[in-house]
Amino acid sequence: MNPNNPLSQYFRQPAIYIKLPSQGNYYPLGTLEMPTTKELPVFPMTAIDEITYRTPDALFNGQAVVNVIESCVPNIKDAWAIPAIDLDTILVAIRIASYGHQMDFSTACPKCNNDDEYGIDLRTVLDSIRAPDYTQPIKQGDIEIYFKPMTYKNMSDNNRMQFDEQRLFQNINLTEGNADVKQIAAISDALKKMTEMTVMALSQSIMTIKTPTAMVNEPEFIQEFMKNCDRSIFNRIQQYVIEHKQQAEMQSLTIMCKQCSTEYQQQLTLDMSSFFERAS
């Protein structure tokens, strides 16, 4: 921004301020400028931002999300480094800053299949987001395993690899009686890659493994440990990561069907392709 531009007084201004669930923890040095108030200003999206998130390739590889966040929350210098526990708060805040706190969404009743529109106050959603406690380690024998949330970069890469593997499965025409050696080999390879993705995702959620003689935080050592550790500790780590991921998710909404009055739970998802559509 050019401070000598006489039009700078007409530039967009912060529309909302937020506190990060992580409180600024887990950000690598230089990726976040935390104000003394601990509240980050959030600006409305520009026209360029709107064009960015409508670009399919940029949405698929995560770059659209990164560009929009860095534009609307300038205190975040590298959005790839955002801990997963902060992502929903940031995206909801950008939606509020850009289009207001009211958002309409469509949902179908599981009992009568009536599809209808409902409204939600996103400020309530923002207030309900909580960060899991990552301070308690898992203790196994004489080692302690400390955890951290995955970064947006981790999430984006893992989701893209998972999508590629799922597409591979869909392209394999395997029906009873027609499996050939190449198809079986392709399936075996895909299953192996999915297992490796699981190991990698769990490894990315580990911050440090403390032993009686060392503090291990090198990613390659942690990933090697995950590939070779006992099944019982592997399962404990996996359960820990799953539980903390669930704790960080937005609470489901209670919906009453307008047609049959049935109450049901609806999960609110932050799909960039639809979440930032302007309300009509």
C-alpha positions in Angstrom: 0.0 0.0 0.0 1.4 3.4 -1.0 1.1 5.8 1.9 1.2 8.8 -0.5 -1.9 7.7 -2.4 -4.6 10.3 -1.7 -7.2 7.6 -2.2 -5.9 5.4 0.6 -8.5 6.8 3.0 -11.2 5.1 0.9 -9.6 1.7 1.0 -11.4 -1.1 2.8 -11.3 -1.1 6.6 -11.4 -3.9 9.2 -15.0 -5.1 9.6 -14.4 -7.5 12.5 -11.7 -8.5 15.0 -11.1 -12.0 16.1 -9.2 -13.9 18.7 -7.6 -17.1 17.4 -8.5 -20.4 19.2 -4.8 -21.2 19.2 -4.0 -17.8 20.8 -1.2 -17.6 18.3 0.5 -20.8 19.3 1.9 -23.3 16.8 2.7 -20.6 14.2 6.3 -20.7 13.0 8.4 -17.5 13.5 7.5 -14.8 11.0 4.2 -16.3 9.9 2.0 -14.3 12.2 2.1 -10.7 13.6 0.1 -10.9 16.8 -1.3 -7.5 18.0 -0.9 -6.6 21.6 -4.7 -6.9 22.0 -4.5 -10.5 20.7 -7.3 -9.6 18.3 -6.7 -9.8 14.5 -8.4 -7.3 12.2 -10.4 -9.0 9.4 -11.0 -7.0 6.2 -13.8 -7.7 3.6 -12.8 -9.5 0.4 -11.9 -7.4 -2.6 -13.2 -8.1 -6.1 -9.8 -9.8 -6.8 -10.4 -12.1 -3.9 -13.8 -13.1 -5.2 -12.3 -13.9 -8.6 -9.5 -15.9 -6.9 -11.8 -18.2 -4.9 -13.8 -18.9 -8.1 -10.8 -20.3 -9.9 -11.2 -24.1 -9.8 -7.4 -25.0 -9.9 -6.6 -22.5 -7.2 -9.4 -24.0 -5.0 -8.2 -27.5 -5.6 -4.6 -26.9 -4.6 -5.5 -24.6 -1.7 -3.9 -21.5 -3.2 -7.2 -19.7 -3.4 -7.8 -20.1 0.4 -4.2 -18.9 1.1 -4.5 -15.8 -1.1 -7.9 -14.8 0.3 -6.8 -15.3 3.9 -3.6 -13.3 3.5 -5.5 -10.5 1.7 -8.3 -10.3 4.4 -6.2 -11.0 7.5 -2.9 -9.2 6.7 -1.4 -10.1 10.1 -1.2 -13.6 8.8 2.0 -13.6 6.7 1.9 -17.2 5.6 -1.6 -18.8 5.5 -0.1 -22.2 4.7 1.2 -22.3 8.3 -2.2 -21.7 9.9 -2.9 -24.4 12.5 -6.1 -26.4 11.6 -7.8 -25.3 14.8 -7.7 -21.6 13.6 -8.9 -22.2 10.1 -12.7 -22.3 10.7 -12.6 -19.2 12.8 -10.7 -17.3 10.1 -12.9 -18.4 7.3 -16.1 -17.6 9.2 -14.8 -14.2 10.1 -13.9 -13.4 6.5 -17.5 -14.4 5.5 -18.9 -12.1 8.1 -16.6 -9.2 7.1 -17.5 -9.6 3.5 -21.2 -10.4 3.4 -22.6 -9.9 7.0 -23.3 -12.3 9.8 -26.5 -13.8 8.3 -26.0 -16.8 6.0 -28.7 -19.0 4.4 -28.1 -22.7 3.7 -30.1 -25.6 2.2 -30.7 -28.8 4.0 -33.0 -31.9 3.5 -35.0 -33.5 6.3 -33.9 -37.1 6.8 -37.5 -38.1 7.7 -39.6 -36.5 5.0 -36.8 -35.5 2.5 -38.2 -31.9 2.4 -35.4 -29.6 1.1 -35.6 -26.1 2.5 -33.7 -22.9 3.2 -32.6 -21.9 6.7 -30.7 -19.0 8.1 -27.9 -18.9 10.7 -26.1 -16.2 12.6 -22.5 -16.8 11.9 -21.5 -14.8 15.0 -23.0 -17.7 17.0 -20.9 -20.1 15.0 -17.8 -18.0 15.7 -18.4 -18.0 19.4 -18.9 -21.8 19.5 -15.5 -22.7 18.1 -13.1 -24.1 20.7 -9.5 -25.2 20.6 -8.6 -28.7 21.9 -6.0 -29.0 24.6 -2.8 -30.2 23.1 -0.7 -29.8 26.3 -1.3 -33.3 27.7 1.0 -35.9 26.2 0.6 -39.6 25.7 2.9 -41.6 28.0 4.0 -45.0 26.9 6.7 -46.7 28.9 9.6 -44.2 29.3 8.6 -41.9 26.4 6.2 -39.0 26.2 4.5 -37.9 23.0 3.4 -34.3 22.6 1.0 -33.2 19.9 0.2 -30.1 17.8 -2.5 -29.3 15.2 -1.8 -29.9 11.6 -1.2 -26.9 9.4 -3.4 -25.8 6.5 -0.5 -26.9 4.2 -0.6 -30.4 5.7 -4.4 -30.6 5.3 -4.4 -29.4 1.7 -1.7 -31.8 0.6 -3.3 -34.7 2.4 -6.7 -33.9 0.9 -5.3 -33.7 -2.6 -3.5 -37.0 -2.3 -6.6 -38.6 -0.9 -8.6 -37.3 -3.8 -6.1 -38.7 -6.3 -6.2 -42.2 -4.6 -10.0 -42.2 -4.5 -10.1 -41.3 -8.2 -7.7 -44.1 -8.9 -10.1 -46.6 -7.2 -13.0 -45.3 -9.2 -11.1 -45.8 -12.5 -10.3 -49.4 -11.7 -13.1 -51.5 -13.2 -13.0 -54.4 -10.8 -16.0 -56.7 -10.8 -16.3 -60.3 -9.7 -14.6 -62.6 -12.1 -12.7 -60.0 -14.2 -9.8 -59.0 -12.0 -6.5 -59.3 -13.7 -2.9 -59.0 -12.4 -2.6 -55.3 -13.3 -5.8 -54.4 -11.6 -4.9 -56.3 -8.4 -1.5 -54.7 -8.4 -3.0 -51.2 -8.8 -5.4 -51.8 -5.9 -2.5 -53.1 -3.7 -0.4 -50.1 -4.6 -3.3 -47.7 -3.8 -4.0 -49.3 -0.5 -0.3 -49.1 0.4 -0.3 -45.4 -0.5 -3.4 -44.8 1.7 -1.7 -46.5 4.6 1.3 -44.3 4.1 -0.9 -41.2 4.0 -2.4 -42.2 7.4 1.1 -42.6 8.9 2.2 -39.3 7.5 -0.9 -37.5 8.8 -0.4 -38.9 12.2 3.3 -38.0 12.1 2.4 -34.4 11.2 0.3 -34.1 14.3 3.2 -35.0 16.6 5.3 -32.1 17.8 7.9 -33.9 20.0 8.7 -37.3 21.4 10.5 -37.1 24.7 12.8 -40.0 25.7 15.0 -40.3 28.7 17.9 -39.1 26.6 16.5 -37.0 23.8 13.8 -34.6 22.7 13.0 -35.7 19.1 11.2 -33.3 16.9 12.7 -34.1 13.5 9.8 -35.0 11.1 11.8 -37.8 9.4 12.6 -39.5 12.8 9.0 -39.2 14.0 7.6 -40.6 10.7 10.1 -43.5 10.9 9.0 -44.1 14.5 5.3 -44.2 13.4 6.2 -46.8 10.7 7.9 -49.1 13.2 6.2 -48.6 16.6 4.1 -51.1 18.4 0.4 -51.4 17.2 -0.9 -50.4 20.7 0.9 -47.0 20.7 0.0 -46.4 17.1 -3.6 -46.9 17.9 -3.4 -44.6 21.0 -1.8 -41.9 18.8 -4.5 -42.3 16.1 -7.3 -42.1 18.7 -5.8 -39.0 20.3 -5.6 -37.3 16.9 -9.1 -38.2 15.9 -10.6 -37.0 19.3 -8.8 -33.7 19.1 -9.9 -33.2 15.5 -13.5 -33.8 16.5 -13.2 -31.3 19.4 -12.1 -28.6 17.0 -15.0 -29.1 14.6 -17.8 -26.7 14.5 -20.8 -27.8 16.4 -23.7 -29.2 14.4 -26.9 -27.2 14.0 -30.2 -28.3 15.4 -32.8 -28.0 12.6 -36.5 -28.3 12.8 -38.1 -29.4 9.5 -40.6 -26.8 8.3 -42.8 -29.5 6.8 -42.9 -32.4 9.4 -41.4 -30.6 12.5 -38.8 -33.3 12.9 -35.6 -32.1 14.7 -32.3 -33.2 13.3 -28.6 -32.3 13.4 -26.9 -30.6 10.4 -23.2 -30.2 10.1 -22.1 -26.8 8.7 -19.2 -27.3 6.2 -16.9 -24.6 5.0 -16.7 -25.5 1.3 -14.9 -22.5 -0.3 -16.9 -23.0 -3.6 -20.2 -22.3 -1.9 -19.4 -20.9 1.6 -18.4 -17.5 0.2 -21.3 -17.1 -2.2 -23.0 -13.8 -1.6 -26.5 -14.1 -0.1 -29.1 -13.2 -2.7 
